[in-house]
Amino acid sequence: MGRPRQHDLDELLAHARTLWVERGVDGLTIRALSSVSGASNGAVYHAFGSRDGLLARVWAREADRFLAFQRHQVDEAMSQGDAAVALVAAALAPAAYAGYDADGARLLLAASADDFAASELDEEGRTQLLRLREELGALHLELASALWGRTDRAAVASVRHCVVTLPAALLLQSAKVADPIAKHALEHAVRGIAAVSPPT
């Protein structure tokens, strides 16, 4: 059997995304995707290599769209000349993204590229995740440099906490990703971190 055509792969990914959103990450299995899509188990395995590969590809597809959105939010904030505003924009990007795609925002917050680092992925999956990690890493470096004139481990880790850890902890636990109380707490937590240079 040859590799599924691109539009067939897109269809499988769309079904897989729906399963993840409706049933959670544990509900997205090869068997479940086969059942809802009509594709055989073998065809799904052939397309993604493993369940880990399936999860990684669904998440990466969503992350591609989101990172473009987040980068736009940060660039607009940077144009105001205030790095702290840009950091807040990056942190609140999932909540803003939820205004366009609430399911996508929740899916993104449920995992990160690091969650798939030890997974058995095919070459395409590894390449896609590596590119996403590089893009996100570049954004963290840019924000750390703009905020504190530093790109050492502590500065970059502090930005990562603001952009990845805190949004997942606060927004994902709310009934809605764009919950105003969670957004308020996130914004002021991030502003507090931005106000003081991290320890060396």
FIPA-146241 format. One record per residue (C-alpha): residue number from 1; residue in one letter; y, x, z. Coordinates in Angstrom, 1 decimal. Example, Ala and Ser with C-alpha at 12.3 -4.5 7.8 and 13.67 -1.06 7.14 Angstrom:
BEGIN
[1 a [-4.5 12.3 7.8]],
[2 s [-1.1 13.7 7.1]],
This chain:
BEGIN
[1 m [0.0 0.0 0.0]],
[2 g [3.4 1.4 -0.9]],
[3 r [6.4 1.4 1.3]],
[4 p [8.0 -2.1 1.6]],
[5 r [10.9 -2.6 -0.8]],
[6 q [14.3 -2.2 0.9]],
[7 h [15.0 -5.9 1.0]],
[8 d [11.6 -6.5 2.6]],
[9 l [12.5 -3.9 5.2]],
[10 d [15.8 -5.5 5.8]],
[11 e [14.0 -8.8 6.3]],
[12 l [11.6 -7.3 8.8]],
[13 l [14.5 -5.8 10.7]],
[14 a [16.3 -9.1 10.8]],
[15 h [13.2 -10.8 12.3]],
[16 a [12.8 -8.0 14.8]],
[17 r [16.4 -8.3 15.9]],
[18 t [16.0 -12.0 16.5]],
[19 l [12.8 -11.4 18.5]],
[20 w [14.6 -8.8 20.7]],
[21 v [17.6 -11.1 21.3]],
[22 e [15.4 -14.2 22.1]],
[23 r [12.5 -12.6 24.0]],
[24 g [13.9 -9.3 25.3]],
[25 v [12.7 -5.8 24.4]],
[26 d [9.2 -6.6 25.8]],
[27 g [8.9 -9.5 23.4]],
[28 l [9.4 -7.3 20.3]],
[29 t [6.0 -6.2 19.4]],
[30 i [4.2 -5.4 16.2]],
[31 r [2.0 -8.5 16.6]],
[32 a [5.0 -10.7 17.3]],
[33 l [7.0 -9.4 14.3]],
[34 s [3.9 -9.9 12.1]],
[35 s [3.6 -13.5 13.3]],
[36 v [7.2 -14.5 12.7]],
[37 s [7.7 -12.6 9.5]],
[38 g [4.4 -13.3 7.8]],
[39 a [3.8 -9.6 7.2]],
[40 s [0.5 -8.1 8.2]],
[41 n [0.2 -5.9 11.2]],
[42 g [-0.6 -3.0 8.8]],
[43 a [2.5 -3.7 6.7]],
[44 v [4.7 -3.6 9.9]],
[45 y [3.0 -0.4 11.1]],
[46 h [3.5 1.1 7.6]],
[47 a [7.2 0.3 7.7]],
[48 f [8.0 1.6 11.2]],
[49 g [5.1 3.9 12.2]],
[50 s [4.8 2.5 15.8]],
[51 r [6.4 0.1 18.2]],
[52 d [8.7 2.8 19.3]],
[53 g [9.7 3.3 15.7]],
[54 l [10.4 -0.4 15.4]],
[55 l [12.5 -0.6 18.5]],
[56 a [14.5 2.5 17.5]],
[57 r [15.2 1.2 14.0]],
[58 v [16.4 -2.2 15.2]],
[59 w [18.7 -0.5 17.8]],
[60 a [19.9 2.1 15.4]],
[61 r [20.8 -0.5 12.8]],
[62 e [22.9 -2.4 15.3]],
[63 a [24.4 0.9 16.7]],
[64 d [25.6 1.8 13.2]],
[65 r [27.7 -1.3 12.9]],
[66 f [29.0 -1.0 16.5]],
[67 l [30.0 2.7 16.3]],
[68 a [32.2 1.9 13.3]],
[69 f [33.8 -0.9 15.3]],
[70 q [34.2 1.3 18.4]],
[71 r [35.7 4.2 16.4]],
[72 h [38.3 1.8 14.9]],
[73 q [39.2 0.6 18.4]],
[74 v [39.6 4.1 19.7]],
[75 d [41.6 5.3 16.6]],
[76 e [44.0 2.4 17.1]],
[77 a [44.5 3.2 20.8]],
[78 m [44.9 6.9 20.0]],
[79 s [47.7 6.0 17.6]],
[80 q [49.7 4.9 20.7]],
[81 g [49.4 8.5 22.1]],
[82 d [47.7 7.5 25.3]],
[83 a [44.2 9.0 25.7]],
[84 a [43.5 6.8 28.8]],
[85 v [44.1 3.7 26.7]],
[86 a [41.7 5.1 24.1]],
[87 l [39.0 5.7 26.8]],
[88 v [39.4 2.1 28.0]],
[89 a [39.2 0.9 24.4]],
[90 a [35.9 2.8 23.9]],
[91 a [34.5 1.4 27.2]],
[92 l [35.6 -2.2 26.4]],
[93 a [34.4 -2.0 22.8]],
[94 p [31.1 -3.8 23.6]],
[95 a [33.0 -6.7 25.1]],
[96 a [35.3 -6.8 22.0]],
[97 y [32.3 -6.6 19.7]],
[98 a [30.8 -9.5 21.5]],
[99 g [33.6 -11.6 20.1]],
[100 y [32.1 -11.1 16.7]],
[101 d [28.4 -10.8 17.6]],
[102 a [27.5 -11.5 21.2]],
[103 d [23.8 -11.0 20.6]],
[104 g [24.4 -7.6 18.9]],
[105 a [26.5 -6.5 21.9]],
[106 r [23.8 -7.4 24.4]],
[107 l [21.1 -5.7 22.3]],
[108 l [23.2 -2.5 22.2]],
[109 l [23.9 -2.4 25.9]],
[110 a [20.1 -2.9 26.7]],
[111 a [19.3 0.6 25.3]],
[112 s [20.8 3.9 24.2]],
[113 a [19.8 6.6 21.8]],
[114 d [18.5 8.7 24.7]],
[115 d [15.9 6.0 25.4]],
[116 f [14.2 6.8 22.2]],
[117 a [14.5 10.6 22.4]],
[118 a [10.8 11.0 23.4]],
[119 s [9.5 8.3 21.1]],
[120 e [7.1 8.9 18.2]],
[121 l [9.4 8.2 15.3]],
[122 d [9.0 8.8 11.6]],
[123 e [11.4 11.2 9.8]],
[124 e [13.8 8.5 8.8]],
[125 g [14.0 7.1 12.4]],
[126 r [14.6 10.6 13.8]],
[127 t [17.3 11.4 11.3]],
[128 q [19.0 8.1 12.0]],
[129 l [19.0 8.5 15.7]],
[130 l [20.1 12.1 15.5]],
[131 r [23.1 11.1 13.4]],
[132 l [24.1 8.4 15.8]],
[133 r [23.8 10.7 18.8]],
[134 e [26.0 13.3 16.9]],
[135 e [28.6 10.6 16.2]],
[136 l [28.7 9.4 19.7]],
[137 g [28.8 13.0 21.1]],
[138 a [31.7 13.8 18.8]],
[139 l [33.6 10.8 20.2]],
[140 h [32.9 11.9 23.8]],
[141 l [34.2 15.4 23.0]],
[142 e [37.3 14.0 21.4]],
[143 l [38.1 11.8 24.3]],
[144 a [37.4 14.5 26.9]],
[145 s [39.7 16.9 25.0]],
[146 a [42.5 14.3 24.7]],
[147 l [42.3 13.3 28.3]],
[148 w [41.9 16.6 30.2]],
[149 g [42.1 19.3 27.5]],
[150 r [38.5 20.1 28.3]],
[151 t [35.1 19.8 26.6]],
[152 d [32.9 21.2 29.3]],
[153 r [29.8 19.4 30.6]],
[154 a [31.5 17.7 33.5]],
[155 a [34.3 16.3 31.3]],
[156 v [32.0 15.1 28.6]],
[157 a [29.6 13.6 31.2]],
[158 s [32.6 11.7 32.8]],
[159 v [33.5 10.2 29.4]],
[160 r [29.9 9.3 28.8]],
[161 h [29.8 7.4 32.2]],
[162 c [32.9 5.5 31.1]],
[163 v [31.7 4.7 27.6]],
[164 v [27.9 4.2 28.1]],
[165 t [26.8 3.9 31.7]],
[166 l [29.5 1.7 33.2]],
[167 p [29.6 -0.8 30.3]],
[168 a [25.9 -1.2 30.4]],
[169 a [25.9 -1.7 34.2]],
[170 l [28.8 -4.1 34.4]],
[171 l [28.8 -6.1 31.1]],
[172 l [25.1 -6.5 30.6]],
[173 q [24.7 -7.9 34.1]],
[174 s [27.2 -10.6 33.5]],
[175 a [26.3 -14.0 32.1]],
[176 k [28.5 -13.1 29.1]],
[177 v [29.1 -9.6 27.8]],
[178 a [32.8 -10.5 27.5]],
[179 d [33.0 -11.9 31.1]],
[180 p [36.6 -11.4 32.2]],
[181 i [35.7 -10.3 35.8]],
[182 a [33.3 -7.6 34.5]],
[183 k [35.9 -6.5 31.9]],
[184 h [38.6 -6.3 34.6]],
[185 a [36.3 -4.2 36.9]],
[186 l [35.3 -1.9 33.9]],
[187 e [38.8 -1.3 32.8]],
[188 h [40.1 -0.3 36.2]],
[189 a [37.1 1.8 37.0]],
[190 v [37.6 3.7 33.7]],
[191 r [41.4 4.0 34.4]],
[192 g [40.6 5.5 37.8]],
[193 i [38.2 8.1 36.2]],
[194 a [40.7 8.9 33.5]],
[195 a [43.5 9.6 36.1]],
[196 v [41.8 12.6 37.7]],
[197 s [40.4 15.6 35.9]],
[198 p [36.6 15.9 36.6]],
[199 p [35.3 18.6 38.9]],
[200 t [34.3 21.8 37.2]],
